[in-house]
Amino acid sequence: MKDARDLQFWGTVAVVGAALAVVAAYLADGAPLVWAVASVEALLVMVHVGRRFRHAGHAAQVTAPTDERPDAAHCERCRRVREQGAEAVARRERRQARQTG
């Protein structure tokens, strides 16, 4: 994994390089070249953002349950809810058993 300072440095280099490219384009040929350079820069930024955050657009998939049971909860909150539901069912069954027997 890259260091955050390294990423910040290269991000700064890219921004300064883009600004210098726009200034150079303006000095070289004026508005049409500035539009071309800015368009290429915008396209590169969109590609970078698309590649970096591609996973954010997809729903998270749980590849393996946290427990061996097929109905295992994927998080602590869901586990507690399932346990409370199981306790409620057990209480209801005990109550019905007392009423019938």
C-alpha distances in whole Angstrom, upper triangle without the diagonal:
4,7,9,12,11,10,14,15,15,16,19,20,20,22,24,24,26,28,29,30,32,34,35,35,38,39,40,41,41,40,40,37,35,35,34,31,30,30,28,26,26,25,22,21,22,20,17,18,19,16,14,16,18,17,19,22,22,24,22,23,23,23,25,27,26,30,32,35,34,35,32,31,27,27,29,31,32,33,35,37,38,39,41,42,43,45,47,48,49,51,53,54,55,57,59,59,62,63,64,65
4,6,9,7,7,10,11,11,13,15,16,17,19,21,21,22,25,26,27,29,31,31,32,35,36,37,38,38,38,37,34,33,33,32,29,28,28,26,23,24,24,20,19,21,20,16,17,19,16,14,16,19,18,20,23,24,26,24,26,26,26,28,30,30,33,36,38,38,38,36,34,30,30,32,34,35,36,38,40,40,42,44,45,46,48,50,51,52,54,56,57,58,60,61,62,64,66,67,68
4,5,5,6,9,10,11,12,14,16,17,19,20,21,23,25,26,27,29,31,31,33,35,36,37,39,39,38,38,35,33,34,33,29,29,30,27,24,25,26,22,21,23,22,18,19,21,19,16,18,21,21,22,25,26,28,26,28,28,29,30,32,31,35,37,40,40,40,37,35,31,31,32,34,35,37,38,40,41,42,44,46,47,49,50,52,53,55,56,58,59,61,62,63,65,67,68,69
4,5,5,6,9,10,10,12,14,15,16,18,20,21,23,24,25,27,29,30,31,33,35,36,37,37,36,36,34,31,32,31,28,27,28,26,23,23,24,21,19,21,21,17,17,20,18,15,17,20,20,20,24,25,27,25,28,29,29,31,33,32,35,38,40,40,40,37,35,31,30,32,33,35,36,38,39,41,42,44,45,47,48,50,51,52,54,56,57,58,60,62,63,65,66,68,68
4,5,5,6,9,10,10,12,14,15,16,18,20,21,22,24,26,27,28,30,32,33,34,36,35,35,36,33,30,31,31,27,26,28,26,23,24,25,22,20,22,22,18,19,22,21,18,20,23,23,24,27,29,30,29,31,32,33,35,36,35,39,42,44,44,44,41,39,35,34,35,36,38,40,41,43,44,46,47,49,50,52,53,55,56,58,59,61,62,64,65,66,68,70,71,72
4,5,5,6,9,10,11,12,14,15,16,18,20,21,22,25,26,27,28,30,31,32,34,34,34,34,31,29,30,29,26,25,26,24,21,22,23,20,18,21,20,17,18,21,19,16,19,22,23,23,26,28,30,29,31,32,33,34,37,36,39,42,44,44,44,41,39,36,35,37,38,40,41,43,44,45,47,49,50,51,53,55,56,57,59,61,62,63,65,66,68,69,71,72,73
4,5,5,6,9,10,10,12,14,15,16,18,20,21,23,24,25,27,29,30,31,33,32,32,32,29,27,27,27,23,22,23,21,18,19,20,16,15,17,17,13,14,17,16,13,16,19,20,20,23,25,27,26,29,30,31,33,35,34,38,41,43,42,42,40,37,34,33,35,36,38,39,41,42,43,45,47,48,49,51,53,54,56,57,58,60,62,63,64,66,68,69,70,71
4,6,5,6,9,10,11,12,14,15,17,18,20,21,23,24,26,27,29,30,32,31,30,31,28,26,27,26,23,22,23,21,18,19,20,17,15,18,18,15,15,19,18,15,17,21,22,22,24,27,29,28,31,32,33,35,37,37,40,43,45,44,44,42,39,35,34,36,37,39,40,42,43,45,46,48,49,51,52,54,55,57,58,60,61,63,64,66,67,69,70,72,73
4,5,5,6,9,10,11,12,14,15,16,18,20,21,22,24,26,27,28,30,30,30,30,27,25,26,26,22,21,23,21,18,20,21,18,16,20,20,16,18,21,20,17,20,23,25,25,27,30,32,31,34,35,36,38,40,40,43,46,48,47,47,45,42,39,38,40,41,42,44,46,47,48,50,51,53,54,56,57,59,60,62,63,65,66,68,69,71,72,74,75,76
4,5,5,6,9,10,10,12,14,15,16,18,20,20,22,24,25,26,28,28,28,28,25,23,24,23,19,19,21,18,15,17,18,15,14,17,17,13,15,18,17,15,18,21,23,23,26,28,30,30,33,34,35,37,39,39,43,45,47,47,47,44,42,38,38,40,41,42,44,46,47,48,50,52,53,54,56,57,59,60,62,63,65,66,68,69,71,72,74,75,76
4,5,5,6,9,10,11,12,14,15,17,19,20,21,23,24,25,27,26,26,26,23,21,22,21,18,17,18,17,13,14,16,13,11,14,15,12,13,16,16,14,16,19,21,21,24,26,29,29,31,33,34,37,39,39,42,45,47,46,46,43,41,37,37,39,39,41,43,44,45,47,49,50,51,53,55,56,57,59,60,62,63,65,66,67,69,71,72,73,75
4,5,5,6,8,10,11,12,14,16,17,18,20,21,23,24,26,25,25,26,23,20,22,22,18,17,19,18,14,16,18,15,14,17,18,15,16,20,19,17,20,23,25,25,27,30,32,32,35,37,38,40,42,42,46,48,50,49,49,47,44,40,40,41,42,44,46,47,48,50,52,53,54,56,57,58,60,62,63,64,66,68,69,70,72,74,75,76,78
4,6,5,6,8,10,10,12,14,15,16,18,20,21,22,24,24,24,24,21,19,21,20,16,16,19,17,14,16,18,15,14,18,18,15,17,20,20,18,21,24,26,26,28,31,34,34,36,38,39,42,44,44,47,50,52,51,51,48,46,42,42,44,45,46,48,50,51,52,54,55,56,58,60,61,62,64,66,67,69,70,72,73,74,76,78,79,80
4,6,5,6,9,10,10,12,14,15,16,18,20,21,22,22,22,22,19,17,18,17,13,13,15,13,10,12,14,11,10,14,14,12,14,17,17,16,19,21,24,24,26,29,31,32,35,37,37,40,42,43,46,49,50,49,49,47,45,41,41,43,44,45,47,49,49,51,53,54,55,57,59,60,61,63,65,66,67,69,70,71,73,75,76,77,79
4,5,5,6,9,10,11,13,14,15,17,19,20,21,20,20,21,18,15,17,17,13,12,14,13,10,12,14,12,11,14,15,13,15,18,18,17,20,22,25,25,26,29,32,33,36,38,39,42,44,44,48,50,52,51,50,48,46,42,41,43,44,45,47,49,49,51,53,54,55,57,59,60,61,63,65,66,67,69,70,71,73,75,76,78,79
4,5,5,6,9,10,11,12,14,15,16,18,20,19,20,21,18,15,17,17,14,13,16,15,12,14,17,15,14,18,19,17,18,22,22,21,23,26,29,28,30,33,36,36,39,41,42,45,47,47,51,53,55,54,54,52,49,45,45,47,47,49,51,52,53,55,57,58,59,61,62,63,65,67,68,69,71,73,74,75,77,79,80,81,83
4,5,5,6,9,10,10,12,14,15,16,18,18,18,19,16,14,16,15,11,12,15,13,10,13,15,13,13,17,18,16,18,21,21,21,23,26,28,29,30,33,36,37,39,42,42,45,47,48,51,54,55,54,54,52,50,46,46,48,48,50,52,54,54,56,58,59,60,62,64,65,66,68,69,70,72,74,75,76,78,80,81,82,84
4,5,5,6,9,10,10,12,14,15,16,16,16,16,13,11,12,12,8,8,11,10,7,10,12,11,11,14,15,15,16,19,20,20,22,24,27,27,28,31,34,35,38,41,42,45,47,47,51,53,55,53,53,51,49,45,45,47,47,49,51,53,53,55,57,58,59,61,63,63,65,67,68,69,71,73,74,75,77,79,79,81,82
4,5,5,6,9,10,11,12,14,16,15,15,16,13,10,13,13,10,9,13,13,10,12,15,14,14,17,19,18,19,22,23,23,25,27,30,29,31,34,37,38,41,43,44,47,49,50,53,56,57,56,56,54,51,48,47,49,49,50,53,54,55,57,59,60,60,63,64,65,66,69,70,71,73,75,75,77,79,80,81,83,84
4,5,5,6,8,10,10,12,14,14,15,16,13,11,14,14,10,11,15,14,12,15,17,16,16,20,21,20,22,25,25,25,27,29,32,32,33,37,40,41,43,46,47,50,52,52,56,58,60,59,58,56,54,50,50,52,52,54,56,57,58,60,62,63,64,66,68,68,70,72,73,74,76,78,79,80,82,84,84,86,87
4,5,5,6,9,10,10,12,12,13,13,10,8,11,11,7,9,12,11,9,13,15,14,15,18,19,19,21,23,24,24,26,28,31,31,32,35,39,40,42,45,46,49,51,52,56,58,59,58,58,56,54,50,50,52,52,53,56,58,58,59,62,63,63,65,67,68,69,72,73,74,75,78,79,79,81,83,84,85,87
4,5,5,6,9,10,11,10,10,11,8,6,9,9,6,7,10,11,9,12,15,14,15,18,19,19,21,23,25,25,27,29,32,32,32,35,39,40,43,46,47,50,52,53,56,59,60,58,58,56,54,50,50,52,52,53,56,58,58,59,62,63,63,65,67,68,69,72,73,73,75,77,78,79,81,83,84,85,87
4,5,5,6,9,10,9,10,12,10,8,11,12,10,11,14,14,13,16,18,18,18,21,23,23,24,27,28,28,30,32,35,35,36,39,42,43,46,49,50,53,55,56,59,62,63,62,61,60,57,53,53,55,55,56,59,60,61,62,65,66,66,68,70,71,72,75,76,76,78,80,81,82,84,86,87,88,90
4,5,5,6,9,9,11,12,9,8,12,12,10,12,15,14,14,17,19,18,20,23,24,23,26,28,29,29,31,33,36,36,37,40,43,45,47,50,51,54,56,57,61,63,64,63,63,61,59,55,55,57,57,58,61,62,63,64,67,68,68,70,72,73,74,76,78,78,80,82,83,84,86,88,89,90,92
4,5,5,6,6,8,9,5,5,9,9,7,10,12,12,13,15,17,17,19,21,22,23,25,27,28,29,31,32,36,36,36,39,42,44,46,49,50,53,56,57,60,62,64,62,62,60,58,54,54,57,57,58,60,62,62,64,66,67,67,70,72,72,73,76,77,78,79,82,83,83,85,87,88,89,91
4,6,6,4,6,8,7,6,9,11,10,11,14,15,15,17,19,20,21,23,25,25,27,29,30,31,33,34,38,37,37,41,44,46,49,52,52,56,58,59,62,65,66,64,64,62,60,56,56,58,58,59,62,63,63,65,68,68,69,71,73,73,75,77,78,79,81,83,84,84,87,89,89,90,92
4,6,6,9,11,9,9,13,14,13,14,17,18,18,20,22,22,23,26,27,28,30,32,33,33,35,37,40,40,41,44,47,49,51,54,55,58,61,61,65,67,69,67,67,65,63,59,59,61,61,62,65,66,66,68,71,71,72,74,76,76,78,80,82,82,84,86,87,88,90,92,92,94,96
4,6,10,10,8,9,13,12,12,14,17,17,18,20,22,22,24,26,27,28,30,32,32,33,36,37,40,41,41,44,47,49,51,54,55,58,61,61,65,67,69,67,67,65,63,59,59,62,62,63,65,67,67,69,71,72,72,75,77,77,78,81,82,83,84,87,88,88,90,92,93,94,96
4,7,7,6,8,11,11,11,14,16,16,17,20,21,22,24,26,27,28,30,31,33,34,36,37,40,40,40,43,47,49,51,54,55,58,61,62,65,67,69,67,67,65,63,60,60,62,62,63,65,67,67,68,71,72,72,74,77,77,78,81,82,82,84,86,87,88,90,92,92,94,96
4,6,6,6,9,11,11,12,15,16,17,18,20,22,23,25,26,27,29,31,32,33,35,36,40,39,39,42,46,48,50,54,55,58,60,61,65,67,68,66,66,64,62,58,58,61,60,61,64,66,65,67,70,70,71,73,75,75,76,79,80,81,82,85,85,86,88,90,91,92,94
4,6,5,6,9,10,10,12,14,15,16,18,20,21,22,24,26,27,28,30,31,33,34,37,37,36,40,43,45,48,51,52,56,58,59,63,65,66,64,63,62,60,56,56,59,58,59,62,63,63,64,67,68,68,70,73,73,74,76,78,78,80,82,83,83,86,88,88,89,91
4,5,5,6,9,10,11,13,14,15,17,19,20,21,23,25,26,27,29,30,32,32,36,36,35,38,42,44,47,50,51,54,57,58,62,63,64,62,62,61,59,55,55,58,58,58,61,63,62,64,67,67,67,70,72,72,73,76,77,77,79,82,82,83,85,87,87,88,90
4,5,5,6,8,10,11,12,14,15,17,18,20,21,23,24,26,27,29,30,31,35,35,34,38,41,43,46,49,49,53,55,56,60,62,63,61,61,60,58,54,54,57,57,57,60,62,62,63,66,67,67,69,71,71,72,75,77,77,78,81,82,82,84,86,87,88,90
4,5,5,6,8,10,10,12,14,15,16,18,20,21,22,24,26,27,28,30,33,33,33,36,39,41,44,47,48,51,54,55,58,60,61,59,59,58,56,52,52,55,54,55,58,59,59,61,63,64,64,67,69,69,70,73,74,74,76,79,79,80,82,84,85,86,88
4,6,5,6,9,10,10,12,14,15,16,18,20,21,22,24,26,27,28,31,31,30,34,37,39,42,45,46,50,52,53,57,59,60,57,57,56,54,50,50,53,53,53,56,58,57,59,62,62,62,65,67,67,68,71,72,72,74,77,77,78,80,82,82,83,86
4,6,5,6,9,10,11,12,14,15,17,18,20,21,23,24,26,27,30,30,30,33,36,38,41,44,45,48,51,52,56,57,58,56,56,55,53,50,50,53,53,53,56,58,57,59,61,62,62,64,67,67,68,70,72,72,74,76,77,78,80,82,82,83,85
4,5,5,6,9,10,11,12,14,15,17,18,20,21,22,24,25,29,29,29,32,36,37,40,43,44,47,49,50,54,56,57,55,55,54,52,48,48,51,51,52,54,56,56,57,60,61,61,63,66,66,67,69,71,71,73,75,76,77,79,81,82,83,85
4,5,5,6,9,10,10,12,14,15,16,18,20,21,22,24,27,27,27,30,33,35,38,41,42,46,48,49,52,54,55,54,53,52,50,46,46,49,48,49,52,54,53,55,58,58,59,61,63,63,64,67,68,69,70,73,73,74,76,78,79,80,82
4,5,5,6,9,10,11,12,14,15,16,18,20,21,22,26,25,25,28,31,33,36,39,40,44,46,47,51,53,54,52,51,50,48,45,45,48,47,48,51,53,52,53,56,57,57,59,62,62,63,65,67,67,69,71,72,72,75,77,77,78,80
4,5,5,6,9,10,11,12,14,15,16,18,20,21,24,25,24,27,31,33,35,38,39,42,45,46,50,51,53,51,51,49,47,44,44,47,47,47,50,52,52,53,56,57,57,59,61,62,63,65,67,67,68,71,72,72,74,77,77,78,80
4,5,5,6,9,10,11,12,14,15,16,18,20,23,23,23,26,30,31,34,37,38,41,43,44,48,50,51,49,49,48,46,42,42,45,45,45,48,50,50,51,54,55,55,57,60,60,61,63,65,65,67,69,70,71,73,75,76,77,79
4,5,5,6,9,10,11,12,14,15,16,18,21,21,21,24,27,29,32,35,36,40,42,43,46,48,49,47,47,46,44,40,40,43,43,43,46,48,47,49,52,53,53,55,57,57,58,61,62,63,64,67,68,68,70,73,73,74,76
4,5,5,6,9,10,10,12,14,15,16,20,20,19,22,26,28,30,34,34,38,40,42,45,47,48,46,46,45,43,39,40,42,42,43,45,47,47,48,51,52,52,54,57,57,58,60,62,62,63,66,67,67,69,72,72,73,75
4,5,5,6,9,10,11,12,14,15,19,19,19,22,26,27,29,32,33,36,39,40,44,45,47,45,45,44,42,38,38,41,41,42,44,46,46,48,50,51,52,53,56,56,57,60,61,62,63,66,67,67,69,71,72,73,75
4,5,5,6,8,10,10,12,14,17,17,17,21,24,25,28,31,32,35,37,38,42,44,45,43,43,42,40,36,36,39,39,39,42,44,44,45,48,49,49,51,53,54,55,57,59,59,61,63,64,65,67,69,70,71,73
4,5,5,6,9,10,11,11,15,15,15,18,21,23,26,29,30,33,36,37,40,42,43,41,41,40,38,34,35,37,37,38,40,42,42,43,46,47,47,49,52,52,53,55,57,57,59,61,62,63,65,67,67,68,70
4,6,5,6,8,10,10,14,15,15,17,21,22,25,28,28,32,34,36,39,41,42,40,40,39,37,33,34,37,37,37,40,42,42,43,46,47,47,49,51,52,53,55,57,57,58,61,62,63,64,67,67,68,70
4,5,5,6,8,10,13,14,15,17,21,21,24,27,27,31,33,34,38,40,41,39,39,38,36,32,33,35,36,36,38,41,41,42,44,46,46,48,50,51,52,54,56,56,58,60,61,62,64,66,67,68,69
4,5,5,6,8,11,11,12,15,18,19,22,25,26,29,31,32,36,38,39,37,37,36,33,30,30,33,33,33,36,38,38,39,42,43,43,45,47,48,49,51,53,53,55,57,58,59,61,63,64,65,67
4,6,6,6,9,10,10,12,16,17,20,23,24,28,30,31,35,37,37,35,35,34,32,29,29,32,32,32,35,37,37,38,41,42,42,44,46,47,48,50,52,52,54,56,57,58,59,62,62,63,65
4,6,5,8,10,11,13,16,17,19,22,23,26,28,30,33,35,36,34,35,33,32,28,29,32,32,32,35,37,37,38,41,42,42,44,46,47,48,50,52,52,54,56,57,58,59,62,63,63,65
4,6,8,9,11,13,16,16,19,21,22,25,27,28,32,34,35,34,34,32,30,26,27,30,30,30,33,35,35,36,39,40,41,42,45,46,46,48,50,51,52,55,56,57,58,60,61,62,64
4,5,5,7,10,13,13,16,19,20,23,25,26,30,32,33,32,31,30,28,24,24,27,27,28,30,32,32,33,36,37,38,39,42,43,43,46,47,48,49,52,53,54,55,58,58,59,61
4,5,6,7,11,12,14,18,19,22,24,26,29,31,32,30,30,29,27,23,24,28,28,28,30,33,32,33,36,37,37,39,42,42,43,45,47,47,48,51,52,53,54,57,58,58,60
4,5,6,8,9,11,14,15,19,21,22,25,27,28,26,26,25,23,20,21,24,24,24,26,29,29,29,32,34,34,35,38,39,39,41,44,44,45,48,49,49,51,53,54,55,57
4,6,8,9,12,15,17,20,21,23,26,28,29,27,27,25,23,19,20,23,23,23,25,28,27,28,31,32,32,34,37,37,38,41,42,43,44,47,48,48,50,52,53,54,56
4,7,9,12,16,18,21,22,24,27,29,30,27,27,26,24,21,21,25,24,24,27,29,28,29,32,33,33,35,38,38,38,41,43,43,44,47,48,48,50,52,53,54,56
4,6,9,12,14,18,19,21,24,26,26,24,24,23,21,18,19,23,23,22,24,27,26,27,30,31,31,32,35,36,36,38,40,40,42,44,45,46,48,50,51,51,53
4,6,10,12,15,16,18,21,23,23,21,20,20,18,15,16,20,19,18,21,23,23,23,26,28,27,29,31,32,32,35,37,37,38,41,42,42,44,46,47,48,49
4,7,9,12,13,15,18,20,21,19,18,17,15,12,13,17,17,16,18,21,21,21,24,26,25,27,30,31,31,33,35,36,37,39,41,41,43,45,46,47,48
4,6,9,11,13,16,17,18,16,16,15,14,11,13,17,18,16,18,21,21,20,23,25,25,26,29,30,30,32,34,34,35,38,39,40,41,44,45,45,46
4,6,7,9,12,14,14,13,13,12,11,8,11,14,16,14,15,19,19,18,20,23,22,23,26,27,27,29,32,32,33,35,37,37,39,41,42,43,44
4,7,10,12,13,14,12,14,13,13,10,13,17,19,17,17,21,21,20,23,25,25,25,28,30,29,31,34,34,34,37,39,39,40,43,44,44,45
4,6,8,9,11,10,12,10,11,9,12,15,18,16,15,19,20,18,20,23,23,23,26,28,27,28,31,32,32,34,37,37,37,40,42,42,43
4,5,7,8,8,8,6,7,6,10,12,15,12,12,16,16,15,16,20,19,19,22,24,24,25,28,29,29,31,33,33,34,37,38,39,39
4,7,9,10,10,7,7,6,8,10,13,12,10,14,16,14,15,18,19,18,21,23,23,24,27,28,28,30,33,33,34,36,38,39,39
4,6,8,8,5,8,8,11,12,14,13,10,14,16,13,14,18,18,17,19,22,21,22,25,26,26,28,30,31,31,34,36,36,36
4,6,9,7,10,11,14,15,18,16,13,17,18,15,16,20,19,18,20,23,22,22,26,27,26,28,31,31,31,34,36,36,36
4,5,5,9,11,14,15,17,14,12,15,16,13,14,17,16,15,18,20,19,19,23,24,23,25,28,28,28,31,32,32,33
4,6,9,11,14,16,17,14,13,16,16,13,15,18,17,15,19,21,19,20,24,24,23,26,28,28,28,31,33,33,34
4,6,9,12,14,14,11,10,13,13,9,12,15,13,12,16,17,16,17,21,21,21,23,26,26,26,29,31,31,32
4,6,9,10,12,9,7,11,12,9,11,14,13,13,16,18,17,18,21,22,22,24,27,27,28,30,32,33,33
4,6,7,8,6,5,9,9,8,10,13,13,13,16,17,18,19,21,22,23,25,27,28,29,31,33,33,35
4,7,9,7,7,11,11,11,13,16,16,17,19,21,21,23,25,26,27,29,31,32,33,35,36,37,38
4,6,5,6,9,10,11,12,14,15,17,18,20,21,23,24,26,27,29,30,32,33,35,36,38,39
4,6,5,6,9,10,10,12,14,15,16,18,20,21,23,24,26,27,29,30,31,33,35,36,37
4,5,5,6,9,10,11,12,14,15,17,19,20,21,23,24,26,27,29,30,32,33,35,36
4,5,5,6,9,10,10,12,14,15,16,18,20,21,22,24,26,27,28,30,32,33,34
4,5,5,6,9,10,10,12,14,15,16,18,20,21,23,24,26,27,29,30,32,32
4,5,5,6,9,10,10,12,14,15,16,18,20,21,22,24,26,27,29,30,31
4,5,5,6,9,10,11,12,14,15,16,18,20,21,23,24,26,27,29,30
4,5,5,6,9,10,10,12,14,15,16,18,20,21,22,24,26,27,28
4,5,5,6,9,10,10,12,14,15,16,18,20,21,23,24,26,27
4,5,5,6,9,10,11,12,14,15,16,18,20,21,23,24,25
4,5,5,6,9,10,11,12,14,15,17,18,20,21,23,24
4,5,5,6,9,10,11,12,14,15,16,18,20,21,22
4,5,5,6,9,10,11,12,14,15,17,18,20,21
4,5,5,6,9,10,11,12,14,15,17,18,20
4,5,5,6,9,10,10,12,14,15,16,18
4,5,5,6,9,10,10,12,14,15,16
4,5,5,6,9,10,11,12,14,15
4,5,5,6,9,10,11,12,14
4,5,5,6,9,10,11,12
4,5,5,6,9,10,10
4,5,5,6,9,10
4,5,5,6,8
4,5,5,6
4,6,5
4,6
4
